[in-house]
């Protein structure tokens, strides 16, 4: 092979690798009780980017370092250069879906205030002008002592009809429980609110989301509604939206599989075995078989990821509350023979 050509190929490979490494990643999550969005570019041992509080929207700059183990430090500054805080934590990769996760502590400049943070990477792989941005809704009623907070994604950069269909579904899905929660809260009497006032804890309904996968073919969004209305502990419920960008409509789980295939039985068999393994000493076989049995109701909360089809099981569905919500990623290879609706993500494992 010509040496000059070989040198050119080597340079191209190295340049491509450097570009991929320095590609921006988007994360979403919490600092303390506040929702934030963060964009980071990793270039070797250097990290740069911005972040903003969802309710505020004003960006703060980030700059710092990261080592080979994923430990990082980021200093945040205003656009004027004033130091406003420091993030110190770890960047890891989820074994279940391949998404990056940032965990650690945020401190103010004086070190007198410390908050935990947890952020999840938004797995977005658009190749054009497509864009997902966060829209939010907030309502507070001091007299009835409740708060409602909702976040959902809005799509742009695609055909108007497609964007309109997705955005309408996204908002409707995220806001579905708002009216009933508000109605219940407004019906509370002074006697009902007595315990709430004594505890100092407001009733809350907080809906947030993660993009488990998005490219030019399909968008899959996982929603979660965390709510507290008194009692021993808060609760949560998961729901999802997976949208076909080519047809401009939502996909049901059945849309992915051949009509004659027994996909629910295959999903159930895999999930039951994984849940029995993961729950270990908290396993209750009857509970698992009922909550993960082969019926559509058990598999209504699902998403696409790079590593497989993820099934979300809420608290109490397959185990006691103490075990928490469960999720199982079913590798695409387990389902390949049954797929009728094919996307590129099915080949990304």
Residue, then its C-alpha position, 0 to 999 in steps of 0.5 A: x500500500x502507498x505510504x502516503x495513502x496509509x498515512x492519510x488513512x491513519x490521520x483520518x482514523x485518529x481525527x474521527x476518533x477524537x471527534x467522537x470522543x469530544x462529541x457533546x452529551x446531554x444529561x438530565x436529572x436533579x441537583x437536590x430537589x431541582x431539575x437541571x439539564x447539562x451538556x458536556x463535551x469530553x475531550x481527553x481529560x478535559x470537560x467543558x459545557x453548560x447547565x441550566x435549571x429547568x424552571x430558570x433556563x439561564x445557562x451556567x458555564x462548566x469547565x473541569x477535568x475527568x480521569x480514566x476512572x470517570x472521576x470528575x470535577x467541574x467548576x460552574x461560572x456565570x457568563x461574567x466569570x463569577x464562580x457559583x459552585x463545584x460539581x464533584x462526582x463520577x461518570x459511569x455507564x449503565x449496564x442495562x441501557x448503555x446510558x451515561x450516569x453522573x453522580x456526586x455532590x454539588x457545593x457552593x463556592x464557600x463550601x457551606x451548602x452541599x447537594x447530591x446530584x444524579x443525571x442520566x444521559x439522554x440517548x439522542x443520535x439525530x443526524x440533521x437539524x432535529x432537536x428535542x427541548x424540554x417544556x415545563x409546567x408548574x403550579x403551586x397552591x399554598x392554601x391547599x398545600x400542593x405543587x404540580x411540576x411537569x416536564x416533557x420533550x418537544x420536537x423540532x427540525x422535522x416535517x411540521x405534521x410529524x412535529x405536531x403529532x409528536x408534541x401533542x402526544x408528548x404533552x398529553x401523555x405527560x399531563x394526563x394525571x394533572x387534572x385528577x391530582x388537582x381535583x383531589x387536592x382541591x377537595x381536601x378539607x381543613x381537617x384533611x390538611x391538618x396532618x400536612x401542615x403538622x408534617x410541613x410536607x406539601x403534597x406533590x406530583x412531579x412528572x419528569x422524562x428521559x429519552x432512552x433512544x432517539x434517532x432519525x427513525x424513532x424516538x422513545x421517551x420514558x416518563x415517571x410521575x413521582x407523587x406524595x399525598x401523605x401516608x408512609x411514603x411517596x409513590x411513583x408510576x411509569x409510562x412511555x411514548x415511542x414514536x415512529x418518525x417515518x409514519x408520524x404516529x405512536x407505536x404500540x408494543x404489538x406494532x413491533x412484532x409479527x401478528x402470529x408471534x407469541x411475543x408476550x410469552x417470550x417477553x414474560x419468560x425472559x423477564x420472570x427469570x431476570x426478576x427472580x435473579x435480580x430480586x434475590x432474597x426479596x423474590x416472591x414467585x407468585x408476585x412476579x408471575x402475576x406482575x410479569x405474566x404474559x398479558x398486555x397490561x403488564x407490558x404497557x410501560x416499555x421503551x427502546x434502548x441501544x441494548x434492548x427493549x426495556x420493560x418498566x415494572x412499577x412498585x408493587x407490580x412484581x415485588x413489595x414496595x421495599x424492593x422499589x421499581x424494577x426494570x428488565x432489558x430484553x436483548x433484541x437478539x431474544x426477539x429478532x425472529x419476531x420483529x416485523x417493524x424494524x429500526x436501526x437500533x435493533x442492530x446496535x447491541 
